[in-house]
Amino acid sequence: MKAVVITKPGAPEVLKIQERPIPEIDADEVLIKVYAAGVNRPDVFQRKGSYPAPPGAPQDIPGLEVAGIIEQTGSDVTDWKTGDKVCALLAGGGYAEFVKVNARHCLPIPAGFSFAEAASLPETVFTVWHNVFQRGNLQQGEHFLVHGGSSGIGITAIQLAKAFGATVFTTAGSDEKCNACKALGADLSINYKASDFETELKNHGVDVILDMVGGGYIPKNIRLLNTDGRLVFINMMNGSIVKSSEDPLDFSLVMRNRLTISGSTLRNRNAEFKAALTAEIRKNVWPVMESGRFKPVIFARFPLAEAHKAHELMEDGSHIGKIVLVVAGD
């Protein structure tokens, strides 16, 4: 099979198409013929050598989510059969014509979704459901803020939070991106390059914040949270240390306002955790998908051989929504 391989840590050009053996599945796995694969920022980190795949996953083939057709099932698999159309969360290996995955980490492609649209779902939906709704315990009627609202995570968080009855605030880096967030349901979207989000939101109050920025955003997040508010980190692109003496981090607010600060990474969690998360998403989120209340947002599609161009676009940061590799037509 053809696969995109990280030939060495480095720039997007290190991604090359190579021939690799089709994976051999275990009893609890399925083999998927990949029609489309989502591109995510962790793929960029892996390519650069700073985010290795967990044991058992391909170390040199990136890709955390795919959609396709089941080609083969393991002897213990009873929920899926050959020919089923699925999307799946992976620990790696998605940039390829075939991939193996634990059968319990698969979901049916929602009715009316193309392979490309379905491939854009697993990594962001799993991340948002776990961090916003499980760890953050977002409830109907609460105020929710997601930073990076036009990212893959952002467009997913906006739509799911809105579908479950929250008021949604976002930050984004241009008026165009802010308008895109509003079109997806955000009640207020703040261009962080033109306005200070803390100033804009201080009279609204926020119950749950999903932050992938970190750095100087951390003190502002803590000051914005209502009593019993929850701050959840999934990345820290601006750094994990607050260095500014001009805006020190006052942890007494955590005690006085009974705040909860949490965070997580998904890739290294074990198979049982991911299986339980898959089941909960199928029960709670898939009906939203099937109802038409969620709109996949695909900014660009690239053939597998142009994965390096997809990474260039991801790092450029001009995209709104998801970037997808089309592997076998759609």
Secondary structure by P-SEA (a helix, b strand, c coil): cbbbbcccccccccbbbbbbccccccccbbbbcccbbbbcaaaaaaaaccccccccccccbbbcbbbbbbccccccccccccccccccccccccccccccccccccccccccccaaaaaaccaaaaaaaacccccccccccbbbbbcccccaaaaaaaaaaaaaccccccccccaaaaaaaaaaccccccccccccccccccccccccccccccccaaaaaaaacccbbbbbbcccccccccccccccccaaaaaaabbbbbccccccccaaaaaaaaaaaaaccaaaaaaccbbbbbcccccccaaaaaaaaaaacccccbbbbbcccc
